[in-house]
């Protein structure tokens, strides 16, 4: 539950970390790959292509959901372009780090110089310690373990920035009045808090009422549908909604489609392909998009720089974008079932 960024996962509790992962990846389909190419690359520790310089970089994600599949494909493409031997070793489920731990062990046997990893939780610390003992430089991407201080850097989304963007958008769209209901995925987790708190504070300051759902849906669409119906029933004056993850955003669009509410504003964090189509069709109004292609490219680029002796900032914000009907043509919204991405050329 990408997302945890610029300090995405602040808690050291394994349960909280794992719940946060569910929000970060924001997939409505669990740990499914976006393509056959991604599936084959996650089958074990496999190289993306031998480098003439012999630079080996380990690469490990929790599981290949809609978001992470794009991150990995982008990283593989950049590795090939830079002549880096990218050694893949992914987990298969957000519910347990066991497979990811095993895959990282396989990566370390091949003696990489850098390890790019999105860790599922504190269960990865022993194998990360082993990596450091071998002289491997660890860089966290998308998720981090803040207590693991040997890591050189964290590259990922700054959720607070995205939360501010959506808060300012809603204030303007609602003309400073009304009531916003929020679905929080897993209330109380660091990712959830980071994605809604700035928005809530901005809205309240503008005089707009904010109603937070206390129900947990773990960013699972069918559960979110039920939770949003409950929220609407309890708050009939609600005229806008904001959700902190993609599946919840799609759930809101589905419920509103069953019984349209004139002028209701639908918004979310994350932009899966279906959400992009919903915005293009006028079923939803806005979303905060992460940039998985950029994350994959940037992580490999920085790995090569670090391997060459360059210093790296402790935190690198991968960026966020507010997507609305005005700029949806700049984002993929075809028939895919993955995570939307910027397209060029576009007309906005």
C-alpha positions as CSV (number, residue, x, y, z in Angstrom):
1,X,0.0,0.0,0.0
2,X,2.7,1.7,-2.3
3,X,2.4,4.3,-1.6
4,X,4.7,5.5,2.6
5,X,6.8,7.6,0.9
6,X,9.4,9.9,2.0
7,X,9.0,7.6,4.9
8,X,6.2,5.4,3.7
9,X,6.3,2.8,6.4
10,X,7.0,4.4,9.7
11,X,5.8,1.6,12.0
12,X,8.1,-1.3,12.9
13,X,5.1,-3.6,13.6
14,X,5.1,-6.4,11.1
15,X,1.3,-6.6,10.9
16,X,1.1,-2.8,10.2
17,X,3.8,-3.0,7.6
18,X,2.1,-5.8,5.8
19,X,-1.3,-4.1,5.9
20,X,0.4,-0.9,4.6
21,X,1.9,-2.9,1.7
22,X,-1.7,-3.8,0.6
23,X,-2.3,0.0,0.2
24,X,1.0,0.8,-1.4
25,X,0.7,-1.5,-4.4
26,X,-3.0,-0.6,-4.6
27,X,-3.9,-3.5,-6.8
28,X,-7.4,-4.8,-7.1
29,X,-6.1,-8.1,-8.3
30,X,-3.7,-9.2,-5.6
31,X,-0.3,-10.4,-6.7
32,X,-1.1,-10.9,-10.4
33,X,1.3,-10.0,-13.1
34,X,0.4,-7.5,-15.8
35,X,2.0,-9.5,-18.6
36,X,3.5,-12.8,-19.4
37,X,6.9,-11.1,-19.5
38,X,6.5,-10.1,-15.9
39,X,5.4,-13.5,-14.9
40,X,8.5,-15.1,-16.4
41,X,10.8,-12.6,-14.8
42,X,9.4,-13.3,-11.3
43,X,9.8,-17.1,-11.5
44,X,13.2,-16.9,-9.8
45,X,16.4,-14.9,-9.7
46,X,16.9,-14.1,-13.3
47,X,19.1,-11.6,-15.1
48,X,17.7,-9.0,-17.4
49,X,20.8,-9.1,-19.6
50,X,24.6,-9.5,-19.0
51,X,26.5,-6.3,-18.7
52,X,29.9,-5.8,-20.3
53,X,31.0,-4.1,-17.1
54,X,29.8,-6.9,-15.0
55,X,27.7,-4.7,-12.8
56,X,25.1,-6.8,-11.0
57,X,22.1,-5.2,-9.4
58,X,19.5,-7.1,-7.3
59,X,15.9,-6.2,-7.7
60,X,13.1,-7.4,-5.4
61,X,9.4,-6.4,-5.2
62,X,6.8,-7.9,-2.8
63,X,4.6,-9.2,-5.6
64,X,3.7,-8.2,-9.2
65,X,0.4,-6.4,-8.9
66,X,-0.9,-3.7,-11.3
67,X,1.5,-1.1,-10.0
68,X,4.6,-3.2,-9.3
69,X,4.4,-4.9,-12.7
70,X,4.9,-1.6,-14.4
71,X,7.8,-0.7,-12.0
72,X,9.6,-3.9,-12.8
73,X,9.1,-3.7,-16.6
74,X,10.5,-0.2,-16.5
75,X,13.5,-1.2,-14.4
76,X,14.3,-4.1,-16.8
77,X,14.1,-1.8,-19.8
78,X,16.4,0.8,-18.2
79,X,18.8,-2.0,-17.1
80,X,19.1,-3.2,-20.6
81,X,19.7,0.3,-21.9
82,X,22.4,0.9,-19.3
83,X,24.1,-2.4,-19.6
84,X,23.2,-3.5,-16.1
85,X,22.7,-7.1,-15.1
86,X,19.4,-6.9,-13.2
87,X,18.8,-9.9,-11.0
88,X,15.1,-10.3,-10.3
89,X,13.8,-12.0,-7.1
90,X,10.2,-11.1,-6.3
91,X,7.8,-12.2,-3.6
92,X,4.4,-13.6,-4.6
93,X,2.0,-12.3,-2.0
94,X,1.5,-9.2,0.1
95,X,0.4,-11.4,3.0
96,X,3.7,-13.0,3.8
97,X,7.4,-12.1,3.3
98,X,8.6,-15.7,3.2
99,X,9.0,-16.0,-0.6
100,X,10.6,-12.5,-0.9
101,X,13.1,-13.4,1.8
102,X,14.0,-16.6,-0.1
103,X,14.4,-14.7,-3.4
104,X,16.7,-12.1,-1.9
105,X,18.8,-14.9,-0.5
106,X,19.0,-16.3,-4.1
107,X,20.0,-12.8,-5.4
108,X,22.8,-12.5,-2.8
109,X,24.4,-15.8,-3.9
110,X,25.0,-14.1,-7.2
111,X,27.0,-11.3,-5.5
112,X,25.3,-8.1,-6.7
113,X,26.9,-4.8,-5.9
114,X,23.6,-3.0,-5.3
115,X,20.2,-4.3,-4.0
116,X,17.1,-2.3,-5.0
117,X,14.2,-3.6,-2.8
118,X,10.7,-2.8,-1.8
119,X,10.5,-4.8,1.5
120,X,7.3,-6.3,2.8
121,X,8.2,-5.6,6.4
122,X,10.7,-6.1,9.2
123,X,10.9,-9.8,8.5
124,X,13.4,-8.8,5.7
125,X,15.9,-7.3,8.2
126,X,18.0,-10.4,8.7
127,X,18.6,-11.0,5.0
128,X,19.2,-7.3,4.5
129,X,21.8,-7.4,7.3
130,X,23.4,-10.3,5.4
131,X,23.5,-8.2,2.3
132,X,25.3,-5.4,4.0
133,X,27.8,-7.8,5.6
134,X,28.5,-9.0,2.0
135,X,29.3,-5.4,1.0
136,X,26.0,-5.0,-0.9
137,X,24.6,-1.4,-0.9
138,X,20.9,-1.4,-0.1
139,X,18.5,1.1,-1.7
140,X,14.8,1.0,-0.7
141,X,12.2,1.7,-3.5
142,X,8.5,2.4,-2.9
143,X,8.5,1.0,0.6
144,X,11.1,1.2,3.3
145,X,12.0,-0.1,6.8
146,X,12.9,3.2,8.6
147,X,14.7,1.3,11.4
148,X,17.1,-0.3,8.9
149,X,19.6,2.5,9.0
150,X,22.3,0.9,6.7
151,X,20.0,1.6,3.7
152,X,21.6,4.3,1.6
153,X,18.3,5.9,0.3
154,X,14.6,5.6,-0.2
155,X,13.1,6.3,-3.6
156,X,9.3,6.6,-3.6
157,X,6.1,8.6,-3.6
158,X,5.7,11.4,-1.1
159,X,2.1,10.7,0.0
160,X,1.8,13.9,1.9
161,X,2.3,15.9,-1.3
162,X,-0.4,13.9,-3.1
163,X,-2.7,14.4,-0.1
164,X,-2.2,18.2,-0.3
165,X,-2.9,18.2,-4.1
166,X,-6.2,16.4,-3.7
167,X,-7.2,18.6,-0.7
168,X,-6.7,21.8,-2.7
169,X,-8.5,20.3,-5.7
170,X,-11.6,19.4,-3.6
171,X,-11.7,22.8,-1.9
172,X,-11.9,24.5,-5.3
173,X,-14.2,21.9,-6.9
174,X,-16.6,22.1,-3.9
175,X,-16.5,25.9,-3.7
176,X,-15.6,25.8,-0.1
177,X,-18.7,24.1,1.1
178,X,-20.1,20.6,1.6
179,X,-19.2,17.2,3.1
180,X,-16.5,14.8,2.1
181,X,-16.6,11.1,3.0
182,X,-13.2,9.3,3.1
183,X,-12.4,5.6,2.8
184,X,-9.1,4.9,4.4
185,X,-8.3,1.3,3.3
186,X,-6.6,0.3,6.6
187,X,-7.4,3.1,9.0
188,X,-4.5,4.0,11.3
189,X,-1.7,2.7,9.1
190,X,1.2,5.1,8.1
191,X,0.3,5.0,4.4
192,X,-3.4,5.7,5.1
193,X,-2.6,8.6,7.5
194,X,-0.1,10.1,5.1
195,X,-2.6,10.0,2.2
196,X,-5.6,11.6,3.9
197,X,-4.4,13.9,6.8
198,X,-3.2,16.8,4.7
199,X,-6.3,16.7,2.6
200,X,-8.6,16.5,5.7
201,X,-6.8,19.4,7.3
202,X,-7.1,21.6,4.1
203,X,-10.8,20.8,3.8
204,X,-11.6,21.5,7.4
205,X,-9.7,24.8,7.3
206,X,-11.9,25.8,4.3
207,X,-15.1,25.0,6.3
208,X,-15.8,21.7,4.6
209,X,-17.0,18.8,6.8
210,X,-14.9,15.6,6.6
211,X,-16.3,12.2,7.6
212,X,-13.8,9.4,8.0
213,X,-14.9,5.8,7.6
214,X,-13.7,3.6,10.5
215,X,-14.3,0.4,8.5
216,X,-11.3,-1.5,7.2
217,X,-11.4,-2.8,3.6
218,X,-7.6,-3.4,3.0
219,X,-8.1,-1.8,-0.4
220,X,-10.2,-4.8,-1.6
221,X,-12.8,-3.5,-4.0
222,X,-15.9,-5.7,-3.0
223,X,-15.4,-4.8,0.7
224,X,-14.9,-1.1,-0.2
225,X,-18.2,-1.2,-2.1
226,X,-20.0,-2.3,1.0
227,X,-18.2,0.1,3.2
228,X,-19.0,3.1,1.0
229,X,-22.6,2.2,0.8
230,X,-22.6,2.2,4.7
231,X,-20.9,5.6,4.7
232,X,-23.4,7.1,2.3
233,X,-26.3,5.8,4.3
234,X,-25.0,7.2,7.5
235,X,-24.2,10.6,5.9
236,X,-26.9,11.5,3.4
237,X,-25.6,15.1,3.0
238,X,-22.3,13.8,1.6
239,X,-21.5,15.4,-1.8
240,X,-18.0,14.2,-2.3
241,X,-15.7,11.2,-1.6
242,X,-12.0,10.7,-1.4
243,X,-10.3,7.3,-1.1
244,X,-6.7,6.5,-0.3
245,X,-6.2,3.7,-2.9
246,X,-7.2,2.6,-6.3
247,X,-9.6,-0.3,-5.6
248,X,-11.5,1.9,-3.2
249,X,-11.8,4.6,-5.8
250,X,-13.2,2.1,-8.3
251,X,-15.7,1.0,-5.6
252,X,-17.0,4.5,-5.2
253,X,-17.5,4.9,-8.9
254,X,-19.4,1.6,-9.0
255,X,-21.7,2.6,-6.2
256,X,-22.4,6.0,-7.7
257,X,-23.1,4.4,-11.0
258,X,-25.9,2.3,-9.3
259,X,-27.6,5.4,-8.0
260,X,-26.2,8.6,-9.5
261,X,-26.1,11.6,-7.2
262,X,-26.1,14.9,-9.1
263,X,-22.9,16.9,-8.7
264,X,-21.2,14.3,-6.5
265,X,-17.4,14.6,-6.7
266,X,-15.5,11.3,-6.8
267,X,-11.7,11.4,-6.1
268,X,-8.9,9.0,-5.0
269,X,-5.3,8.4,-4.6
270,X,-3.8,6.1,-7.3
271,X,-4.8,5.7,-10.9
272,X,-5.4,2.2,-12.1
273,X,-6.5,1.8,-15.7
274,X,-10.1,1.5,-14.8
275,X,-10.0,4.7,-12.7
276,X,-8.5,6.5,-15.7
277,X,-11.4,5.2,-17.8
278,X,-13.9,6.3,-15.1
279,X,-12.4,9.9,-15.2
280,X,-12.5,10.0,-19.0
281,X,-16.2,8.8,-19.0
282,X,-17.2,11.3,-16.3
283,X,-17.9,8.6,-13.7
284,X,-15.2,10.1,-11.4
285,X,-13.5,13.4,-11.2
286,X,-9.9,13.2,-10.0
287,X,-7.1,11.0,-8.9
288,X,-3.6,11.3,-7.6
289,X,-1.4,9.3,-9.9
290,X,1.9,7.7,-8.9
291,X,4.7,7.3,-11.5
292,X,5.7,3.6,-11.6
293,X,7.6,3.9,-15.0
294,X,9.7,6.7,-13.5
295,X,10.3,4.7,-10.3
296,X,11.7,1.8,-12.3
297,X,13.9,3.9,-14.4
298,X,15.1,6.1,-11.6
299,X,16.0,3.2,-9.3
300,X,18.2,1.5,-11.9
301,X,19.8,4.8,-12.9
302,X,20.7,5.6,-9.3
303,X,22.0,2.1,-8.7
304,X,24.5,2.5,-11.5
305,X,25.6,5.9,-10.2
306,X,26.1,4.6,-6.7
307,X,28.0,1.6,-8.0
308,X,30.3,4.1,-9.8
309,X,31.0,5.9,-6.5
310,X,28.3,8.7,-6.6
311,X,26.5,9.8,-3.5
312,X,22.7,9.5,-3.3
313,X,20.2,11.7,-1.4
314,X,18.7,10.0,1.6
315,X,15.2,10.5,0.2
316,X,14.2,10.9,-3.4
317,X,10.6,11.9,-4.1
318,X,9.4,10.0,-7.2
319,X,6.6,12.5,-7.8
320,X,2.8,12.6,-8.0
321,X,0.3,14.2,-10.5
322,X,-3.3,15.4,-10.1
323,X,-5.2,13.8,-13.0
324,X,-8.7,15.2,-14.0
325,X,-10.9,15.3,-17.1
326,X,-8.7,18.2,-18.2
327,X,-5.5,16.2,-18.6
328,X,-6.8,12.6,-18.8
329,X,-5.8,12.4,-22.5
330,X,-2.2,12.6,-21.2
331,X,-2.7,9.2,-19.4
332,X,-3.4,5.8,-20.7
333,X,-7.0,4.9,-20.4
334,X,-7.5,2.1,-22.9
335,X,-8.6,-1.5,-22.3
336,X,-5.8,-2.4,-19.9
337,X,-6.1,-3.8,-16.4
338,X,-3.0,-2.4,-14.9
339,X,-1.7,0.9,-13.6
340,X,-2.2,4.0,-15.8
341,X,0.9,5.9,-17.0
342,X,1.6,9.1,-18.9
343,X,1.5,8.9,-22.7
344,X,3.1,11.1,-25.3
345,X,2.1,13.0,-27.3
346,X,-1.1,14.0,-25.5
347,X,-3.6,16.7,-25.7
348,X,-4.8,18.4,-22.5
